[in-house]
């Protein structure tokens, strides 16, 4: 096909075609940017929803962790309370024998030493054993004990020897 149009009209037609192409390209570019903005906006909305959901989940986890920690602390407190109650029971059941020693010590004459000491809380009875170099010192010890305590009982075999006496089972 031969174009017989004048040169001026040819330029106008070419300019018109160029304008249509530029307008079409501009429209497609605008449409592309608009689509990209919509995609990014929807991504932002989706991600903000996910972030808020994760925040809620994180808060829930913190609360559950705090609840678990409180439960652990309560369990430890219960264990310590049980131990303290057992310690309290032990202290209540314990017998303080220091005052008994304070009462017995002045009654021991020089030369006598004790080898065994036992105290029964149920019967409130004291049992001692020891060594005396002579029968006279042992007799003095018996008199001293009788002045401090009631029902002092020395076994008969403690009085058999005159010297180097190992007395056992003295109760009061």
C-alpha positions as CSV (number, residue, x, y, z in Angstrom):
1,X,0.0,0.0,0.0
2,X,1.2,3.3,-1.0
3,X,0.6,6.3,1.2
4,X,-0.3,9.3,-1.0
5,X,-1.1,11.6,1.9
6,X,0.8,14.9,2.2
7,X,3.7,15.0,4.4
8,X,1.9,17.1,7.0
9,X,-0.9,14.7,7.5
10,X,1.5,11.8,7.6
11,X,3.2,13.5,10.6
12,X,-0.2,14.1,12.3
13,X,-1.1,10.5,11.8
14,X,2.3,9.4,13.2
15,X,1.9,11.8,16.1
16,X,-1.6,10.5,16.8
17,X,-0.3,6.9,16.8
18,X,2.5,7.9,19.1
19,X,0.0,9.6,21.4
20,X,-2.2,6.5,21.5
21,X,0.8,4.4,22.3
22,X,2.0,6.7,25.1
23,X,-1.6,6.9,26.5
24,X,-1.9,3.1,26.4
25,X,1.5,2.6,28.0
26,X,0.7,5.3,30.6
27,X,-2.7,3.6,31.4
28,X,-1.0,0.1,31.7
29,X,1.7,1.6,33.9
30,X,-0.9,3.3,36.1
31,X,-2.9,0.1,36.2
32,X,0.3,-1.8,37.2
33,X,1.2,0.6,40.0
34,X,-2.4,0.6,41.2
35,X,-2.4,-3.2,41.3
36,X,1.0,-3.2,43.1
37,X,-0.4,-0.8,45.7
38,X,-3.5,-3.0,46.2
39,X,-1.3,-6.1,46.6
40,X,1.0,-4.3,49.1
41,X,-2.0,-2.9,51.0
42,X,-3.5,-6.4,51.3
43,X,-0.2,-7.8,52.4
44,X,0.1,-5.1,55.0
45,X,-3.4,-5.8,56.3
46,X,-2.7,-9.5,56.4
47,X,0.6,-9.1,58.2
48,X,-0.8,-6.6,60.7
49,X,-3.5,-9.2,61.5
50,X,-0.9,-11.9,61.9
51,X,1.2,-9.6,64.1
52,X,-1.8,-8.8,66.3
53,X,-2.6,-12.5,66.5
54,X,1.0,-13.3,67.5
55,X,0.8,-10.5,70.2
56,X,-2.3,-12.1,71.6
57,X,-0.7,-15.5,71.6
58,X,2.4,-14.1,73.2
59,X,0.4,-12.4,76.0
60,X,-1.5,-15.7,76.5
61,X,1.9,-17.5,76.8
62,X,3.2,-15.0,79.2
63,X,0.1,-15.4,81.4
64,X,0.3,-19.2,81.3
65,X,4.1,-19.0,82.0
66,X,3.3,-16.7,84.9
67,X,0.6,-19.1,86.2
68,X,3.1,-22.0,85.9
69,X,5.7,-20.0,87.8
70,X,3.2,-19.1,90.5
71,X,2.2,-22.8,90.8
72,X,5.9,-23.8,91.1
73,X,6.4,-21.2,93.8
74,X,3.3,-22.4,95.6
75,X,4.5,-26.0,95.4
76,X,7.9,-25.0,96.8
77,X,6.2,-23.0,99.5
78,X,4.2,-26.1,100.4
79,X,7.3,-28.2,100.5
80,X,9.1,-25.7,102.7
81,X,6.0,-25.5,105.0
82,X,6.0,-29.3,105.4
83,X,9.7,-29.2,106.2
84,X,9.2,-26.4,108.7
85,X,6.3,-28.3,110.3
86,X,8.5,-31.4,110.6
87,X,11.3,-29.3,112.1
88,X,8.8,-27.7,114.5
89,X,7.6,-31.2,115.5
90,X,11.2,-32.3,116.0
91,X,12.0,-29.2,118.1
92,X,8.8,-29.9,120.2
93,X,9.8,-33.5,120.8
94,X,13.4,-32.8,121.5
95,X,14.5,-33.0,125.2
96,X,16.8,-30.4,126.5
97,X,19.2,-32.3,128.8
98,X,21.5,-29.4,129.5
99,X,19.7,-28.5,132.8
100,X,20.0,-32.1,133.9
101,X,23.8,-32.0,133.3
102,X,23.8,-28.7,135.2
103,X,22.2,-30.5,138.2
104,X,24.3,-33.6,138.0
105,X,27.7,-32.1,137.5
106,X,28.0,-30.5,141.0
107,X,27.1,-33.8,142.6
108,X,30.1,-35.6,141.1
109,X,32.9,-35.8,143.6
110,X,36.6,-35.6,142.4
111,X,37.9,-38.9,141.1
112,X,34.6,-40.1,139.7
113,X,34.0,-39.9,136.0
114,X,30.9,-40.9,134.0
115,X,31.1,-43.2,131.0
116,X,27.5,-43.4,130.0
117,X,24.4,-41.1,130.3
118,X,20.9,-41.9,129.1
119,X,17.6,-40.1,129.6
120,X,14.2,-41.5,128.8
121,X,11.6,-38.9,128.1
122,X,8.7,-41.3,128.5
123,X,9.6,-42.3,132.0
124,X,11.6,-39.1,132.9
125,X,14.3,-41.5,134.2
126,X,18.1,-40.9,134.0
127,X,20.5,-43.8,133.9
128,X,24.3,-43.4,134.4
129,X,27.4,-45.5,134.4
130,X,30.9,-44.6,135.4
131,X,34.1,-45.3,137.4
132,X,35.0,-44.6,141.0
133,X,38.4,-45.2,142.5
134,X,37.0,-46.1,146.0
135,X,33.7,-47.2,147.6
136,X,33.8,-44.1,149.9
137,X,33.8,-41.7,146.9
138,X,31.0,-43.7,145.3
139,X,29.0,-43.4,148.6
140,X,29.6,-39.7,148.6
141,X,28.3,-39.5,145.0
142,X,25.2,-41.4,146.0
143,X,24.5,-39.0,148.9
144,X,25.0,-36.0,146.6
145,X,22.6,-37.5,144.0
146,X,20.0,-38.2,146.7
147,X,20.1,-34.6,147.8
148,X,19.3,-33.4,144.2
149,X,17.1,-36.3,142.9
150,X,14.5,-38.7,144.3
151,X,14.6,-42.5,144.0
152,X,18.3,-42.9,143.4
153,X,19.0,-46.6,142.9
154,X,22.5,-48.0,142.8
155,X,22.7,-51.7,141.8
156,X,24.1,-54.0,144.6
157,X,27.0,-55.1,142.5
158,X,28.4,-51.5,142.6
159,X,29.2,-51.9,146.3
160,X,31.0,-55.3,146.2
161,X,34.5,-54.0,145.3
162,X,36.4,-51.7,147.6
163,X,38.4,-50.0,144.9
164,X,38.3,-49.5,141.1
165,X,34.6,-49.7,140.9
166,X,32.8,-49.7,137.5
167,X,29.2,-48.8,138.4
168,X,26.4,-49.4,135.9
169,X,22.7,-48.9,135.7
170,X,22.4,-46.2,138.3
171,X,18.9,-44.8,137.8
172,X,17.0,-41.9,139.3
